[in-house]
Amino acid sequence: MRVPSRSPGRRPGSPVTPTAPARRLPTTPAGRARAAGPDLAAYRAAVADLLVEVGALADAPSTAARQVLIDERLREPALAAVLDATPQGFLGARETLLLEMARYQPNARSAARDLTALVRIYLLSRIDVMWWRDASPFLTDAQVEGSADLVDLEWLRRRDLLRFRYRQQPGSLLGRGLQAARRRLRPDASPRTAGLFARRARREVVALLNDLGREFAATAPPGTPPLWVTSLTRSAEHQYRLRRLGYSAMLPSGHCLGYAADVEMAWFERFGARDALAELLLARQESGEVNVVDEGQAWHLCVAPSARRRLRRAYEAEMGV
């Protein structure tokens, strides 16, 4: 296992309250190198190393030790370079993580089954918001429904233009009751997911998911169902709603920018196809096209800005527009 340097280097500044304006790290050689983009392989490796230490301090009496560990390790250049490039800046990202850890309560709804998972999901999802730091989020459900930048998946599905499946979240008590009845009658017929709150997505994300759907169909064992998408575009309004229900819905989020999707993983184990799908997703990450976050039952994907033009052209070619 690679052991990063524990030297804190030049300190970004003293802690501030969460309501204080985000401050940037002072100019350093690593900071100047950010013009070419942080080293994401080094960042992911540093996150993996940090998670080992967080796991060793997961018990309640280690709260103070965990805070000291996070405060020290986040200042390492590989981690600080990415966090400093997010909209919150280094200090804002650090304070948010510490608050998330302090408020954490495990529950069955959250993808963060323990503190280690919470730290992993938060830190790896910061790549999304670093990539799209200049994009404007969808703040309300109405903005998602009315945006011309998003397409209606149902319109595409009815024309057989999607290579993946999804379920829309029921909007009524009757719909939720029918969905619960179907789950009782056929518990393994589909993933155990609430479904999409909004069936709208950016064209680039549709192209990515169609690409993955075709590759998955070609490599998965015979009889494996198509790729299943569990979440797409969300508004910040809905993200806060999920947080109140106990979900680990991070903010800022690539979902609120329209460039992220979650795909089912756990359900495909019963078909012997989970590893094949994982290999496809990680290969896309290795190529620099997406960021991938293991969230347990589902994996989170976010389109990289460098892949946006190719995916947009692929969508237009495939849809004949």
PADRENGU-989898 format. One record per residue (C-alpha): x, y, z; residue number from 0; residue in three letters. Coordinates in pm, whole numbers, plus 50000, padded with zeros to 5 digits. Layout:
N
@x=X y=Y z=Z i=NUM aa=ALA
...
//
This chain:
321
@x=50000 y=50000 z=50000 i=0 aa=MET
@x=50134 y=50341 z=49907 i=1 aa=ARG
@x=50195 y=50558 z=50214 i=2 aa=VAL
@x=50155 y=50929 z=50135 i=3 aa=PRO
@x=50370 y=51185 z=50305 i=4 aa=SER
@x=50225 y=51292 z=50640 i=5 aa=ARG
@x=50384 y=51635 z=50622 i=6 aa=SER
@x=50106 y=51896 z=50634 i=7 aa=PRO
@x=50308 y=52133 z=50417 i=8 aa=GLY
@x=50198 y=52493 z=50404 i=9 aa=ARG
@x=49873 y=52527 z=50601 i=10 aa=ARG
@x=49579 y=52683 z=50417 i=11 aa=PRO
@x=49475 y=52890 z=50717 i=12 aa=GLY
@x=49295 y=52861 z=51048 i=13 aa=SER
@x=48954 y=52689 z=51072 i=14 aa=PRO
@x=48648 y=52898 z=51000 i=15 aa=VAL
@x=48280 y=52849 z=51071 i=16 aa=THR
@x=48069 y=52683 z=50798 i=17 aa=PRO
@x=47900 y=53014 z=50719 i=18 aa=THR
@x=48225 y=53195 z=50648 i=19 aa=ALA
@x=48321 y=53259 z=50284 i=20 aa=PRO
@x=48528 y=52979 z=50131 i=21 aa=ALA
@x=48900 y=53058 z=50121 i=22 aa=ARG
@x=49153 y=52920 z=49878 i=23 aa=ARG
@x=49485 y=52763 z=49949 i=24 aa=LEU
@x=49781 y=52998 z=49907 i=25 aa=PRO
@x=49975 y=52972 z=49584 i=26 aa=THR
@x=50214 y=52680 z=49593 i=27 aa=THR
@x=50385 y=52474 z=49324 i=28 aa=PRO
@x=50101 y=52222 z=49362 i=29 aa=ALA
@x=49848 y=52504 z=49335 i=30 aa=GLY
@x=50011 y=52636 z=49016 i=31 aa=ARG
@x=50009 y=52283 z=48874 i=32 aa=ALA
@x=49632 y=52282 z=48913 i=33 aa=ARG
@x=49606 y=52477 z=48589 i=34 aa=ALA
@x=49674 y=52143 z=48417 i=35 aa=ALA
@x=49428 y=51970 z=48652 i=36 aa=GLY
@x=49490 y=51779 z=48975 i=37 aa=PRO
@x=49627 y=51425 z=48956 i=38 aa=ASP
@x=49309 y=51222 z=49002 i=39 aa=LEU
@x=49489 y=50889 z=49027 i=40 aa=ALA
@x=49695 y=51026 z=49315 i=41 aa=ALA
@x=49381 y=51171 z=49473 i=42 aa=TYR
@x=49196 y=50840 z=49459 i=43 aa=ARG
@x=49498 y=50656 z=49599 i=44 aa=ALA
@x=49527 y=50907 z=49885 i=45 aa=ALA
@x=49155 y=50867 z=49960 i=46 aa=VAL
@x=49199 y=50488 z=49973 i=47 aa=ALA
@x=49486 y=50524 z=50219 i=48 aa=ASP
@x=49288 y=50767 z=50433 i=49 aa=LEU
@x=48993 y=50526 z=50449 i=50 aa=LEU
@x=49212 y=50258 z=50606 i=51 aa=VAL
@x=49295 y=50494 z=50892 i=52 aa=GLU
@x=48937 y=50620 z=50928 i=53 aa=VAL
@x=48821 y=50259 z=50955 i=54 aa=GLY
@x=49065 y=50201 z=51240 i=55 aa=ALA
@x=48912 y=50498 z=51427 i=56 aa=LEU
@x=48546 y=50420 z=51360 i=57 aa=ALA
@x=48441 y=50369 z=51723 i=58 aa=ASP
@x=48267 y=50647 z=51916 i=59 aa=ALA
@x=48556 y=50722 z=52160 i=60 aa=PRO
@x=48779 y=50807 z=51862 i=61 aa=SER
@x=48586 y=51118 z=51756 i=62 aa=THR
@x=48863 y=51361 z=51847 i=63 aa=ALA
@x=49130 y=51142 z=51692 i=64 aa=ALA
@x=48929 y=51118 z=51368 i=65 aa=ARG
@x=48901 y=51495 z=51347 i=66 aa=GLN
@x=49276 y=51536 z=51395 i=67 aa=VAL
@x=49339 y=51270 z=51130 i=68 aa=LEU
@x=49106 y=51433 z=50876 i=69 aa=ILE
@x=49245 y=51778 z=50946 i=70 aa=ASP
@x=49601 y=51658 z=50892 i=71 aa=GLU
@x=49557 y=51426 z=50597 i=72 aa=ARG
@x=49335 y=51654 z=50388 i=73 aa=LEU
@x=49623 y=51902 z=50374 i=74 aa=ARG
@x=49840 y=51658 z=50183 i=75 aa=GLU
@x=49898 y=51790 z=49828 i=76 aa=PRO
@x=49719 y=51507 z=49644 i=77 aa=ALA
@x=49398 y=51565 z=49844 i=78 aa=LEU
@x=49422 y=51941 z=49889 i=79 aa=ALA
@x=49463 y=52006 z=49516 i=80 aa=ALA
@x=49119 y=51862 z=49436 i=81 aa=VAL
@x=48939 y=52007 z=49737 i=82 aa=LEU
@x=49079 y=52352 z=49671 i=83 aa=ASP
@x=48946 y=52337 z=49314 i=84 aa=ALA
@x=48586 y=52275 z=49426 i=85 aa=THR
@x=48338 y=52565 z=49454 i=86 aa=PRO
@x=48369 y=52559 z=49835 i=87 aa=GLN
@x=48746 y=52574 z=49830 i=88 aa=GLY
@x=48969 y=52370 z=50060 i=89 aa=PHE
@x=48838 y=52504 z=50389 i=90 aa=LEU
@x=48473 y=52481 z=50288 i=91 aa=GLY
@x=48513 y=52119 z=50171 i=92 aa=ALA
@x=48703 y=52027 z=50488 i=93 aa=ARG
@x=48445 y=52186 z=50720 i=94 aa=GLU
@x=48159 y=52020 z=50532 i=95 aa=THR
@x=48319 y=51677 z=50568 i=96 aa=LEU
@x=48375 y=51726 z=50940 i=97 aa=LEU
@x=48012 y=51836 z=50983 i=98 aa=LEU
@x=47888 y=51536 z=50785 i=99 aa=GLU
@x=48092 y=51307 z=51010 i=100 aa=MET
@x=47969 y=51477 z=51327 i=101 aa=ALA
@x=47604 y=51448 z=51220 i=102 aa=ARG
@x=47629 y=51095 z=51083 i=103 aa=TYR
@x=47371 y=50845 z=51202 i=104 aa=GLN
@x=47366 y=50502 z=51032 i=105 aa=PRO
@x=47033 y=50397 z=50883 i=106 aa=ASN
@x=46906 y=50147 z=50627 i=107 aa=ALA
@x=46832 y=50414 z=50365 i=108 aa=ARG
@x=47178 y=50565 z=50349 i=109 aa=SER
@x=47442 y=50437 z=50105 i=110 aa=ALA
@x=47694 y=50533 z=50376 i=111 aa=ALA
@x=47659 y=50224 z=50594 i=112 aa=ARG
@x=47940 y=50343 z=50822 i=113 aa=ASP
@x=48172 y=50642 z=50870 i=114 aa=LEU
@x=48430 y=50498 z=50632 i=115 aa=THR
@x=48171 y=50479 z=50355 i=116 aa=ALA
@x=48058 y=50835 z=50431 i=117 aa=LEU
@x=48413 y=50968 z=50392 i=118 aa=VAL
@x=48466 y=50768 z=50072 i=119 aa=ARG
@x=48144 y=50889 z=49911 i=120 aa=ILE
@x=48202 y=51250 z=50009 i=121 aa=TYR
@x=48566 y=51273 z=49899 i=122 aa=LEU
@x=48529 y=51086 z=49570 i=123 aa=LEU
@x=48218 y=51284 z=49477 i=124 aa=SER
@x=48422 y=51604 z=49510 i=125 aa=ARG
@x=48576 y=51517 z=49173 i=126 aa=ILE
@x=48232 y=51575 z=49018 i=127 aa=ASP
@x=48190 y=51920 z=49166 i=128 aa=VAL
@x=48550 y=52014 z=49085 i=129 aa=MET
@x=48492 y=51922 z=48719 i=130 aa=TRP
@x=48166 y=52116 z=48694 i=131 aa=TRP
@x=48241 y=52399 z=48937 i=132 aa=ARG
@x=48133 y=52663 z=48684 i=133 aa=ASP
@x=47799 y=52495 z=48602 i=134 aa=ALA
@x=47475 y=52617 z=48757 i=135 aa=SER
@x=47277 y=52361 z=48960 i=136 aa=PRO
@x=46908 y=52292 z=48924 i=137 aa=PHE
@x=46775 y=52449 z=49243 i=138 aa=LEU
@x=46409 y=52345 z=49225 i=139 aa=THR
@x=46202 y=52057 z=49092 i=140 aa=ASP
@x=46035 y=52302 z=48854 i=141 aa=ALA
@x=46372 y=52390 z=48700 i=142 aa=GLN
@x=46441 y=52023 z=48632 i=143 aa=VAL
@x=46101 y=51969 z=48471 i=144 aa=GLU
@x=46122 y=52283 z=48260 i=145 aa=GLY
@x=46486 y=52278 z=48145 i=146 aa=SER
@x=46551 y=52265 z=47770 i=147 aa=ALA
@x=46892 y=52111 z=47849 i=148 aa=ASP
@x=46723 y=51790 z=47963 i=149 aa=LEU
@x=46533 y=51531 z=47759 i=150 aa=VAL
@x=46237 y=51316 z=47865 i=151 aa=ASP
@x=46344 y=50953 z=47901 i=152 aa=LEU
@x=45989 y=50826 z=47856 i=153 aa=GLU
@x=45968 y=50984 z=47512 i=154 aa=TRP
@x=46290 y=50805 z=47417 i=155 aa=LEU
@x=46188 y=50475 z=47575 i=156 aa=ARG
@x=45862 y=50458 z=47382 i=157 aa=ARG
@x=46061 y=50491 z=47060 i=158 aa=ARG
@x=46304 y=50214 z=47164 i=159 aa=ASP
@x=46596 y=50458 z=47181 i=160 aa=LEU
@x=46726 y=50360 z=47526 i=161 aa=LEU
@x=46963 y=50072 z=47598 i=162 aa=ARG
@x=46896 y=50078 z=47972 i=163 aa=PHE
@x=46601 y=50044 z=48207 i=164 aa=ARG
@x=46464 y=50255 z=48488 i=165 aa=TYR
@x=46158 y=50285 z=48708 i=166 aa=ARG
@x=45984 y=50615 z=48778 i=167 aa=GLN
@x=45909 y=50684 z=49142 i=168 aa=GLN
@x=45532 y=50656 z=49206 i=169 aa=PRO
@x=45372 y=50993 z=49269 i=170 aa=GLY
@x=45066 y=50875 z=49457 i=171 aa=SER
@x=44971 y=50649 z=49748 i=172 aa=LEU
@x=44802 y=50411 z=49504 i=173 aa=LEU
@x=45116 y=50391 z=49292 i=174 aa=GLY
@x=45336 y=50325 z=49592 i=175 aa=ARG
@x=45096 y=50056 z=49711 i=176 aa=GLY
@x=45102 y=49882 z=49373 i=177 aa=LEU
@x=45482 y=49894 z=49366 i=178 aa=GLN
@x=45500 y=49743 z=49718 i=179 aa=ALA
@x=45260 y=49465 z=49612 i=180 aa=ALA
@x=45473 y=49381 z=49308 i=181 aa=ARG
@x=45781 y=49361 z=49529 i=182 aa=ARG
@x=45607 y=49117 z=49763 i=183 aa=ARG
@x=45492 y=48897 z=49476 i=184 aa=LEU
@x=45822 y=48904 z=49284 i=185 aa=ARG
@x=46091 y=49034 z=49521 i=186 aa=PRO
@x=46386 y=48967 z=49286 i=187 aa=ASP
@x=46226 y=49065 z=48957 i=188 aa=ALA
@x=46383 y=49413 z=48967 i=189 aa=SER
@x=46621 y=49614 z=49187 i=190 aa=PRO
@x=46487 y=49735 z=49522 i=191 aa=ARG
@x=46491 y=50104 z=49446 i=192 aa=THR
@x=46235 y=50382 z=49481 i=193 aa=ALA
@x=46292 y=50484 z=49119 i=194 aa=GLY
@x=46366 y=50810 z=48942 i=195 aa=LEU
@x=46209 y=51119 z=49095 i=196 aa=PHE
@x=46244 y=51294 z=48758 i=197 aa=ALA
@x=46281 y=51098 z=48434 i=198 aa=ARG
@x=46488 y=51374 z=48271 i=199 aa=ARG
@x=46856 y=51370 z=48179 i=200 aa=ALA
@x=47118 y=51556 z=47983 i=201 aa=ARG
@x=47177 y=51425 z=47632 i=202 aa=ARG
@x=47539 y=51345 z=47718 i=203 aa=GLU
@x=47430 y=51124 z=48007 i=204 aa=VAL
@x=47182 y=50940 z=47787 i=205 aa=VAL
@x=47460 y=50873 z=47535 i=206 aa=ALA
@x=47691 y=50745 z=47809 i=207 aa=LEU
@x=47427 y=50514 z=47954 i=208 aa=LEU
@x=47336 y=50383 z=47608 i=209 aa=ASN
@x=47705 y=50309 z=47541 i=210 aa=ASP
@x=47735 y=50127 z=47873 i=211 aa=LEU
@x=47409 y=49943 z=47813 i=212 aa=GLY
@x=47532 y=49805 z=47481 i=213 aa=ARG
@x=47870 y=49704 z=47624 i=214 aa=GLU
@x=47707 y=49541 z=47925 i=215 aa=PHE
@x=47467 y=49343 z=47707 i=216 aa=ALA
@x=47764 y=49217 z=47503 i=217 aa=ALA
@x=47982 y=49113 z=47800 i=218 aa=THR
@x=47737 y=48999 z=48070 i=219 aa=ALA
@x=47639 y=48630 z=48102 i=220 aa=PRO
@x=47342 y=48517 z=47889 i=221 aa=PRO
@x=47008 y=48595 z=48046 i=222 aa=GLY
@x=47132 y=48905 z=48229 i=223 aa=THR
@x=46877 y=49190 z=48226 i=224 aa=PRO
@x=46974 y=49526 z=48074 i=225 aa=PRO
@x=47164 y=49796 z=48262 i=226 aa=LEU
@x=46940 y=49951 z=48529 i=227 aa=TRP
@x=46960 y=50319 z=48623 i=228 aa=VAL
@x=46839 y=50412 z=48973 i=229 aa=THR
@x=46895 y=50789 z=48980 i=230 aa=SER
@x=46958 y=51075 z=48738 i=231 aa=LEU
@x=46901 y=51449 z=48756 i=232 aa=THR
@x=46788 y=51587 z=49090 i=233 aa=ARG
@x=46722 y=51939 z=49208 i=234 aa=SER
@x=46891 y=52080 z=49518 i=235 aa=ALA
@x=46538 y=52097 z=49660 i=236 aa=GLU
@x=46503 y=51720 z=49620 i=237 aa=HIS
@x=46855 y=51661 z=49749 i=238 aa=GLN
@x=46762 y=51829 z=50077 i=239 aa=TYR
@x=46443 y=51623 z=50083 i=240 aa=ARG
@x=46651 y=51305 z=50057 i=241 aa=LEU
@x=46882 y=51422 z=50335 i=242 aa=ARG
@x=46586 y=51472 z=50567 i=243 aa=ARG
@x=46482 y=51114 z=50496 i=244 aa=LEU
@x=46825 y=50985 z=50595 i=245 aa=GLY
@x=46989 y=50933 z=50255 i=246 aa=TYR
@x=47356 y=51025 z=50205 i=247 aa=SER
@x=47274 y=51293 z=49946 i=248 aa=ALA
@x=47583 y=51513 z=49926 i=249 aa=MET
@x=47588 y=51883 z=49845 i=250 aa=LEU
@x=47704 y=52017 z=49609 i=251 aa=PRO
@x=47624 y=51718 z=49386 i=252 aa=SER
@x=47677 y=51615 z=49026 i=253 aa=GLY
@x=47312 y=51503 z=49026 i=254 aa=HIS
@x=47201 y=51863 z=49077 i=255 aa=CYS
@x=47408 y=51963 z=48774 i=256 aa=LEU
@x=47255 y=51695 z=48556 i=257 aa=GLY
@x=47583 y=51519 z=48478 i=258 aa=TYR
@x=47554 y=51227 z=48723 i=259 aa=ALA
@x=47369 y=50896 z=48728 i=260 aa=ALA
@x=47351 y=50597 z=48962 i=261 aa=ASP
@x=47346 y=50244 z=48820 i=262 aa=VAL
@x=47235 y=49931 z=49004 i=263 aa=GLU
@x=47512 y=49688 z=49103 i=264 aa=MET
@x=47398 y=49456 z=49383 i=265 aa=ALA
@x=47099 y=49312 z=49192 i=266 aa=TRP
@x=47326 y=49190 z=48912 i=267 aa=PHE
@x=47511 y=48958 z=49151 i=268 aa=GLU
@x=47227 y=48707 z=49116 i=269 aa=ARG
@x=47302 y=48689 z=48743 i=270 aa=PHE
@x=47679 y=48666 z=48790 i=271 aa=GLY
@x=47715 y=48998 z=48607 i=272 aa=ALA
@x=47820 y=49243 z=48876 i=273 aa=ARG
@x=48194 y=49205 z=48814 i=274 aa=ASP
@x=48149 y=49251 z=48440 i=275 aa=ALA
@x=47963 y=49576 z=48498 i=276 aa=LEU
@x=48221 y=49696 z=48751 i=277 aa=ALA
@x=48500 y=49635 z=48499 i=278 aa=GLU
@x=48316 y=49839 z=48235 i=279 aa=LEU
@x=48264 y=50132 z=48472 i=280 aa=LEU
@x=48620 y=50134 z=48602 i=281 aa=LEU
@x=48755 y=50113 z=48246 i=282 aa=ALA
@x=48556 y=50427 z=48163 i=283 aa=ARG
@x=48705 y=50595 z=48468 i=284 aa=GLN
@x=49055 y=50490 z=48369 i=285 aa=GLU
@x=49001 y=50647 z=48027 i=286 aa=SER
@x=48908 y=50976 z=48197 i=287 aa=GLY
@x=48550 y=50977 z=48068 i=288 aa=GLU
@x=48372 y=50943 z=48404 i=289 aa=VAL
@x=48418 y=50956 z=48778 i=290 aa=ASN
@x=48299 y=50644 z=48960 i=291 aa=VAL
@x=48196 y=50621 z=49328 i=292 aa=VAL
@x=48115 y=50286 z=49488 i=293 aa=ASP
@x=47799 y=50350 z=49692 i=294 aa=GLU
@x=47724 y=49987 z=49770 i=295 aa=GLY
@x=47397 y=49880 z=49609 i=296 aa=GLN
@x=47447 y=50132 z=49329 i=297 aa=ALA
@x=47753 y=50300 z=49180 i=298 aa=TRP
@x=47756 y=50670 z=49107 i=299 aa=HIS
@x=47885 y=50797 z=48771 i=300 aa=LEU
@x=47959 y=51152 z=48659 i=301 aa=CYS
@x=48051 y=51259 z=48307 i=302 aa=VAL
@x=48388 y=51435 z=48272 i=303 aa=ALA
@x=48389 y=51772 z=48091 i=304 aa=PRO
@x=48646 y=51634 z=47846 i=305 aa=SER
@x=48392 y=51371 z=47732 i=306 aa=ALA
@x=48101 y=51609 z=47691 i=307 aa=ARG
@x=48153 y=51693 z=47323 i=308 aa=ARG
@x=48202 y=51329 z=47215 i=309 aa=ARG
@x=47894 y=51215 z=47406 i=310 aa=LEU
@x=47681 y=51499 z=47271 i=311 aa=ARG
@x=47780 y=51407 z=46915 i=312 aa=ARG
@x=47708 y=51040 z=46989 i=313 aa=ALA
@x=47361 y=51130 z=47115 i=314 aa=TYR
@x=47285 y=51341 z=46807 i=315 aa=GLU
@x=47407 y=51068 z=46573 i=316 aa=ALA
@x=47210 y=50798 z=46750 i=317 aa=GLU
@x=46889 y=51000 z=46772 i=318 aa=MET
@x=46922 y=51140 z=46419 i=319 aa=GLY
@x=46916 y=51504 z=46525 i=320 aa=VAL
//
